[in-house]
Amino acid sequence: MLRLREYVVSRLLSPSSTSAISPLLRLLSASASAVPISPNPIYLRRRGVPRRHLRPHPAPGAKAAAKLSHLKSPANPDAVLAFLSGLGLSGADAAAIVVKDPLFLCAGVGRTLSPIVAELTGLGLLRSEIARLVSLARSDFRRRAIVSNLQYCLHLFGSFQNLFRVLKNGSYLLSSDLDKLVKPNVTFLRECGLGDCDIAKLCIAVPRMLTTNPEHIRAMVASAERLGVPRGAGMFRLALQAVAFLNEEKIAAKVDYLKNTFRWSDAEVSIAVRRCPSVLRNSKESLNRRSNFLLSEVGLEPVYIAHRPVILSLSLERRVRPQYYVIKFLKKNGLLGGDLSLDSAVKMTTRYLWRSSYALTRKPRHTSLKIMQ
């Protein structure tokens, strides 16, 4: 279906096509056959398959056909294709834009698209960056408000790359009301002690942060403060990121799960969350694996982990577990002078940890030595 969709859309966009557009629309409609369902949906329903998964879903071609049925000539779609090609977009990129926003083919090149490109060029964007922006913004690109929104966001985020990282998860910033949503939210976050760099990082992690209702932002700030992370604190941005778009019940449930999983007291779980709010974003499976390793295998005390929760935010398989085995090996073979704690070791690279072992400079290095598995 995906290959057929790309083939159909590429024909629709082909500038060399001299045929009328209506046959192609009929072809789009013909390609919109419903996704077949099981011959026995009742059986699947009894096995817990949601009803929505048993409904036929029209192919993307049907939606495009419906929205473009008024077109009588390929002249405007051909002009749009030439415009996209001039920006450097490939046929596949153009097809993806049209599938998501069929009405892009109806946009006026001379009246809308070209003036927008001229204004964006005036802001300093390269044509390659504008092409990338078209692919990310889609329908928002054919609205003149994109220029003012983009200019504000570029100043806020500091670079095109930061902005594009936000737009990858949704182009809400380019279509949202600057005066009613974006600017009030930015002003409030600044009042909470966040700089523009912090706000940019927050939006990269939570793209809808600036486009939501300002009252929701205030509620998130209140939730972060209830966790014991005040405005202006070094961990405030991470706390805000951890509770974003979560109600109090879900936050309380996450805190309780942490408390039970690591056998923490109320005071200990509070310390852990204040020092590393990102632990609230860990999945239950991830927390269980960390608990089993740190408490059962390593033998750490719950209070030790509570005061050093950064251990829970690092990769268990790529950082924590390997570093533990390195320390264990070095100590067993008398290659480690002094006392190196696990939380200090996980902040080092494995190579640096080996080089930091005091006795390695005095004893011969044997290539046959292997980390304990």
Backbone torsions as a table, in degrees:
resi	resn	phi	psi	omega
1	MET	NA	-39.6	-179.9
2	LEU	-65.0	-41.9	179.7
3	ARG	-65.8	-40.5	177.6
4	LEU	-64.0	-41.0	179.8
5	ARG	-61.9	-44.7	179.4
6	GLU	-64.9	-37.1	179.3
7	TYR	-64.7	-44.8	-178.3
8	VAL	-65.5	-46.4	-178.7
9	VAL	-65.4	-36.6	179.1
10	SER	-65.1	-34.9	174.9
11	ARG	-67.2	-39.6	179.1
12	LEU	-62.7	-33.6	-177.0
13	LEU	-92.0	-5.9	-172.8
14	SER	-66.4	120.0	-178.9
15	PRO	-71.3	-18.1	-179.1
16	SER	-83.9	-4.5	-178.2
17	SER	-75.1	129.8	178.6
18	THR	-110.0	-1.8	-179.3
19	SER	-77.9	160.0	177.7
20	ALA	-66.7	155.4	-174.9
21	ILE	-78.7	-23.3	-176.1
22	SER	-61.5	-38.2	175.5
23	PRO	-60.1	-35.4	178.8
24	LEU	-69.0	-35.4	176.4
25	LEU	-64.4	-37.2	177.4
26	ARG	-65.6	-35.9	177.7
27	LEU	-66.4	-38.6	175.3
28	LEU	-59.9	-44.5	-179.9
29	SER	-64.3	-39.4	-179.0
30	ALA	-65.8	-30.4	-179.4
31	SER	-77.9	-7.2	-173.4
32	ALA	-88.5	40.8	177.4
33	SER	-67.1	142.9	-176.9
34	ALA	-68.8	147.4	174.8
35	VAL	-67.6	123.9	-176.4
36	PRO	-66.0	146.3	177.3
37	ILE	-107.2	171.7	-179.9
38	SER	-62.5	142.0	177.1
39	PRO	-65.9	-9.6	-179.9
40	ASN	-131.5	70.7	-177.3
41	PRO	-64.2	-28.1	179.5
42	ILE	-63.3	-40.5	178.4
43	TYR	-60.9	-44.2	-178.9
44	LEU	-66.9	-37.8	178.7
45	ARG	-61.5	-40.2	179.3
46	ARG	-68.1	-21.2	179.0
47	ARG	-92.2	9.0	173.6
48	GLY	92.6	6.1	178.2
49	VAL	-72.0	125.1	-179.0
50	PRO	-58.4	146.3	-178.1
51	ARG	-60.6	-34.2	-177.4
52	ARG	-63.7	-25.0	-179.5
53	HIS	-79.4	-11.6	-178.9
54	LEU	-97.0	-4.5	180.0
55	ARG	-84.3	144.6	176.1
56	PRO	-68.0	137.9	-179.8
57	HIS	-111.9	121.9	178.5
58	PRO	-65.8	144.5	178.0
59	ALA	-69.4	158.3	-179.4
60	PRO	-56.6	-28.0	-179.4
61	GLY	-60.0	-32.3	-179.5
62	ALA	-65.8	-41.2	179.4
63	LYS	-66.1	-41.7	178.6
64	ALA	-63.4	-41.7	-179.7
65	ALA	-61.5	-41.4	-178.9
66	ALA	-65.5	-40.4	-176.3
67	LYS	-79.4	-19.6	-178.0
68	LEU	-110.1	9.6	-175.2
69	SER	-65.0	-19.8	-178.3
70	HIS	-79.9	-13.3	-178.6
71	LEU	-71.8	133.3	179.2
72	LYS	-110.1	-11.1	-176.6
73	SER	-143.9	147.3	178.1
74	PRO	-82.3	7.4	-174.0
75	ALA	-59.5	-51.1	-177.8
76	ASN	-68.9	-44.0	175.1
77	PRO	-58.5	-37.6	178.0
78	ASP	-64.6	-38.0	178.8
79	ALA	-66.5	-39.2	178.0
80	VAL	-65.2	-41.0	177.4
81	LEU	-61.0	-44.3	179.1
82	ALA	-61.5	-37.6	177.6
83	PHE	-63.0	-47.6	-179.9
84	LEU	-64.3	-40.3	178.6
85	SER	-64.2	-37.1	178.8
86	GLY	-64.9	-26.9	176.6
87	LEU	-80.2	-13.1	178.9
88	GLY	102.8	9.2	179.2
89	LEU	-77.4	140.0	177.2
90	SER	-77.9	169.4	177.5
91	GLY	-60.6	-38.6	179.5
92	ALA	-66.1	-39.1	178.3
93	ASP	-64.7	-42.9	178.3
94	ALA	-63.2	-40.5	178.6
95	ALA	-61.9	-41.2	179.9
96	ALA	-63.4	-37.6	178.7
97	ILE	-64.8	-44.6	-176.8
98	VAL	-68.5	-37.3	178.0
99	VAL	-61.6	-41.7	-179.9
100	LYS	-77.1	-32.3	-177.5
101	ASP	-141.6	80.8	-177.9
102	PRO	-56.8	-31.4	-177.6
103	LEU	-70.2	-6.6	174.6
104	PHE	-59.9	-30.1	179.2
105	LEU	-67.2	-18.5	-177.7
106	CYS	-94.9	-5.2	-178.1
107	ALA	-66.8	144.3	177.8
108	GLY	-79.9	122.2	-178.0
109	VAL	-68.4	-51.8	-178.3
110	GLY	-73.1	-30.1	-175.7
111	ARG	-86.4	-32.9	-172.1
112	THR	-123.3	-59.0	-169.2
113	LEU	-67.8	-49.0	-178.7
114	SER	-62.5	-43.9	176.0
115	PRO	-60.3	-36.1	178.0
116	ILE	-64.6	-43.5	178.2
117	VAL	-61.3	-41.1	179.4
118	ALA	-61.9	-42.0	-179.6
119	GLU	-69.5	-38.4	178.7
120	LEU	-67.4	-36.9	175.4
121	THR	-62.4	-37.4	177.2
122	GLY	-64.6	-24.5	177.2
123	LEU	-80.3	-7.9	178.6
124	GLY	106.4	3.5	179.7
125	LEU	-75.0	138.7	172.5
126	LEU	-79.3	160.2	-179.6
127	ARG	-63.3	-34.2	177.4
128	SER	-64.7	-36.2	178.2
129	GLU	-71.4	-36.9	177.3
130	ILE	-65.7	-39.9	177.5
131	ALA	-61.4	-42.3	177.9
132	ARG	-64.6	-37.5	178.9
133	LEU	-65.4	-40.1	178.0
134	VAL	-59.3	-43.8	-179.6
135	SER	-64.0	-34.0	-179.0
136	LEU	-83.1	-38.9	-173.2
137	ALA	-83.8	-35.1	-178.0
138	ARG	50.0	-112.0	-174.5
139	SER	-62.0	-29.3	179.6
140	ASP	-67.5	-23.6	-177.5
141	PHE	-68.8	-26.4	-179.0
142	ARG	-89.7	17.7	174.6
143	ARG	-113.8	130.7	-174.6
144	ARG	-63.6	-21.4	179.7
145	ALA	-63.9	-15.2	-177.4
146	ILE	-61.6	-31.0	-176.0
147	VAL	-67.5	-51.2	-179.5
148	SER	-65.4	-40.2	178.6
149	ASN	-63.1	-43.1	-178.4
150	LEU	-66.4	-39.9	179.5
151	GLN	-61.4	-42.8	179.0
152	TYR	-66.1	-44.5	-176.6
153	CYS	-67.9	-35.7	177.6
154	LEU	-63.5	-40.6	178.0
155	HIS	-66.3	-37.5	-178.6
156	LEU	-70.9	-47.0	-174.6
157	PHE	-84.5	-18.4	173.1
158	GLY	88.0	-17.4	-179.9
159	SER	-159.1	158.2	176.6
160	PHE	-64.8	-37.8	-176.7
161	GLN	-63.1	-42.6	177.7
162	ASN	-62.4	-42.1	179.7
163	LEU	-64.3	-43.9	-179.3
164	PHE	-64.0	-33.4	177.7
165	ARG	-63.7	-35.0	176.3
166	VAL	-71.1	-43.7	-176.0
167	LEU	-68.0	-22.4	177.6
168	LYS	-58.8	-31.3	-178.7
169	ASN	-96.5	9.7	178.8
170	GLY	141.9	138.7	-176.4
171	SER	-96.3	29.4	-175.9
172	TYR	-57.3	-35.5	-177.0
173	LEU	-62.4	-30.0	-174.9
174	LEU	-81.0	-13.3	-179.1
175	SER	-119.3	-4.7	-177.1
176	SER	-80.0	156.3	179.7
177	ASP	-73.5	115.7	-178.0
178	LEU	-62.0	-46.1	-172.9
179	ASP	-75.9	-30.6	-176.8
180	LYS	-93.0	-26.3	-175.4
181	LEU	-121.1	-64.4	-168.9
182	VAL	-63.4	-55.0	-177.0
183	LYS	-62.9	-43.8	176.6
184	PRO	-60.0	-39.0	179.2
185	ASN	-67.1	-41.0	177.9
186	VAL	-63.2	-43.6	179.6
187	THR	-60.3	-44.2	-178.8
188	PHE	-66.2	-42.1	179.2
189	LEU	-64.4	-35.7	175.4
190	ARG	-65.5	-38.5	177.4
191	GLU	-64.5	-24.8	178.6
192	CYS	-82.7	0.8	176.3
193	GLY	100.3	5.6	179.8
194	LEU	-90.1	132.6	174.1
195	GLY	-83.8	173.5	-179.5
196	ASP	-61.6	-34.8	177.7
197	CYS	-64.0	-41.8	177.6
198	ASP	-65.3	-41.5	-180.0
199	ILE	-63.8	-40.0	178.0
200	ALA	-61.7	-46.2	178.9
201	LYS	-63.1	-37.8	179.4
202	LEU	-64.6	-40.9	-178.5
203	CYS	-72.4	-31.4	175.8
204	ILE	-63.7	-39.3	179.3
205	ALA	-78.4	-36.2	-178.3
206	VAL	-129.7	83.7	-172.4
207	PRO	-57.5	-28.2	-177.0
208	ARG	-84.9	4.0	-173.4
209	MET	-58.6	-42.9	-175.5
210	LEU	-87.3	-12.3	-175.3
211	THR	-104.0	0.6	179.1
212	THR	-86.1	169.5	178.6
213	ASN	-60.3	132.7	-179.4
214	PRO	-54.4	-29.8	177.9
215	GLU	-65.3	-33.1	177.5
216	HIS	-66.8	-37.6	177.6
217	ILE	-62.6	-42.1	179.1
218	ARG	-63.7	-37.0	177.7
219	ALA	-66.2	-38.6	177.9
220	MET	-64.9	-41.4	178.5
221	VAL	-62.1	-42.1	178.6
222	ALA	-62.7	-38.6	178.8
223	SER	-65.1	-41.2	178.5
224	ALA	-63.5	-39.8	179.3
225	GLU	-67.3	-35.3	177.9
226	ARG	-66.7	-22.9	175.7
227	LEU	-76.7	-7.7	179.8
228	GLY	97.1	14.2	178.8
229	VAL	-110.7	100.7	-176.0
230	PRO	-75.4	163.0	175.1
231	ARG	-60.9	140.0	-179.9
232	GLY	89.4	-12.0	179.2
233	ALA	-71.4	155.2	-178.9
234	GLY	-60.4	-30.0	-178.1
235	MET	-95.5	7.2	-173.8
236	PHE	-63.0	-42.2	-179.6
237	ARG	-61.8	-42.9	179.5
238	LEU	-67.8	-34.1	177.3
239	ALA	-67.0	-41.8	178.7
240	LEU	-64.8	-39.0	177.9
241	GLN	-65.6	-36.6	-177.0
242	ALA	-71.7	-31.9	-176.3
243	VAL	-101.7	3.2	-175.8
244	ALA	-56.9	126.3	175.7
245	PHE	61.8	25.5	173.6
246	LEU	-111.4	136.3	176.0
247	ASN	-81.8	171.7	-174.9
248	GLU	-63.0	-33.4	179.8
249	GLU	-64.4	-43.1	-179.6
250	LYS	-68.6	-38.3	178.2
251	ILE	-64.3	-44.7	179.3
252	ALA	-62.5	-38.3	179.5
253	ALA	-65.3	-39.3	178.6
254	LYS	-65.7	-41.4	178.9
255	VAL	-64.3	-42.8	178.5
256	ASP	-63.0	-38.6	-179.6
257	TYR	-66.2	-40.9	175.3
258	LEU	-59.2	-45.7	-177.5
259	LYS	-60.1	-45.7	-177.8
260	ASN	-73.1	-38.2	-176.3
261	THR	-66.9	-38.4	-176.7
262	PHE	-105.8	9.7	176.7
263	ARG	56.1	46.5	-178.8
264	TRP	-94.6	152.6	170.7
265	SER	-82.5	172.5	177.6
266	ASP	-58.8	-40.5	-179.5
267	ALA	-67.4	-38.9	-177.6
268	GLU	-70.1	-41.3	178.9
269	VAL	-66.6	-32.9	177.2
270	SER	-65.5	-42.0	178.1
271	ILE	-62.3	-45.4	-177.5
272	ALA	-62.1	-44.7	-178.1
273	VAL	-68.3	-38.3	179.4
274	ARG	-66.0	-38.0	-176.5
275	ARG	-81.6	-25.6	-179.7
276	CYS	-149.2	77.9	-177.0
277	PRO	-59.0	-23.0	-176.8
278	SER	-65.8	-12.5	177.3
279	VAL	-64.3	-20.8	178.2
280	LEU	-69.5	-16.4	-178.1
281	ARG	-92.4	-8.5	179.0
282	ASN	-69.2	142.8	177.2
283	SER	-72.6	162.0	178.4
284	LYS	-61.7	-40.5	179.2
285	GLU	-62.0	-43.4	179.3
286	SER	-63.4	-43.0	179.8
287	LEU	-65.2	-39.3	179.0
288	ASN	-63.0	-43.5	179.9
289	ARG	-64.4	-39.6	178.2
290	ARG	-67.6	-39.4	178.5
291	SER	-63.2	-46.2	-179.3
292	ASN	-61.6	-40.2	-178.2
293	PHE	-72.7	-50.5	-172.9
294	LEU	-72.6	-40.7	-177.5
295	LEU	-84.0	-44.7	-174.1
296	SER	-86.0	-48.9	-174.8
297	GLU	-83.3	-49.8	-178.7
298	VAL	-76.2	-33.7	179.1
299	GLY	84.8	25.8	178.8
300	LEU	-73.1	151.3	175.7
301	GLU	-82.6	145.7	179.2
302	PRO	-53.9	-38.8	-178.6
303	VAL	-66.4	-32.7	178.0
304	TYR	-62.4	-45.2	-179.2
305	ILE	-67.8	-38.9	-178.8
306	ALA	-60.7	-36.2	-179.7
307	HIS	-85.4	-7.6	179.1
308	ARG	-134.8	56.3	-173.4
309	PRO	-69.2	-8.0	177.4
310	VAL	-59.4	-25.4	177.3
311	ILE	-58.1	-32.1	-176.7
312	LEU	-80.3	-14.6	-177.7
313	SER	-94.9	-8.5	180.0
314	LEU	-95.6	157.9	-179.6
315	SER	-63.1	126.5	-179.6
316	LEU	-67.7	-44.8	-174.5
317	GLU	-80.5	-32.0	-175.9
318	ARG	-95.8	-17.6	-176.1
319	ARG	-129.1	-60.5	-169.9
320	VAL	-66.4	-53.5	-177.7
321	ARG	-62.6	-48.2	178.1
322	PRO	-59.3	-40.9	-179.4
323	GLN	-66.1	-35.6	178.3
324	TYR	-63.2	-42.9	-179.2
325	TYR	-68.3	-32.9	176.7
326	VAL	-64.7	-47.3	179.1
327	ILE	-59.9	-44.1	-178.7
328	LYS	-61.8	-41.6	179.4
329	PHE	-66.4	-46.0	-178.1
330	LEU	-62.6	-43.0	179.9
331	LYS	-65.9	-41.8	-178.3
332	LYS	-62.4	-33.7	-176.9
333	ASN	-99.6	13.3	176.4
334	GLY	65.7	27.0	-177.2
335	LEU	-99.2	1.3	-176.3
336	LEU	-122.3	111.9	176.4
337	GLY	-88.6	150.4	-178.7
338	GLY	77.7	-169.8	-176.7
339	ASP	-122.7	109.8	-179.4
340	LEU	-104.4	119.0	-178.2
341	SER	-81.6	160.3	-178.2
342	LEU	-64.7	-40.3	-178.1
343	ASP	-66.7	-27.9	174.9
344	SER	-75.7	-38.1	-177.4
345	ALA	-67.3	-37.9	-176.4
346	VAL	-69.3	-15.4	177.9
347	LYS	-84.4	-8.1	179.4
348	MET	-100.7	158.5	168.5
349	THR	-77.8	158.6	-179.8
350	THR	-60.7	-40.4	-179.9
351	ARG	-63.0	-43.2	-179.5
352	TYR	-66.3	-36.2	178.8
353	LEU	-62.2	-43.0	178.0
354	TRP	-62.9	-43.7	-177.7
355	ARG	-68.9	-24.5	-177.5
356	SER	-83.0	-9.1	178.6
357	SER	-72.1	119.8	-169.3
358	TYR	-59.6	-35.5	-172.8
359	ALA	-81.6	-10.8	-176.2
360	LEU	-64.1	-28.0	-178.8
361	THR	-75.5	-15.3	-177.4
362	ARG	-104.2	-22.7	-175.7
363	LYS	-107.8	148.4	-179.8
364	PRO	-64.8	144.7	178.0
365	ARG	-92.0	127.7	-179.0
366	HIS	-108.8	120.2	-178.5
367	THR	-65.9	-14.5	-178.5
368	SER	-82.6	-10.5	179.8
369	LEU	-66.2	135.6	-179.2
370	LYS	-128.8	148.0	175.7
371	ILE	-67.4	137.5	179.9
372	MET	-60.2	133.2	177.0
373	GLN	-101.3	NA	NA
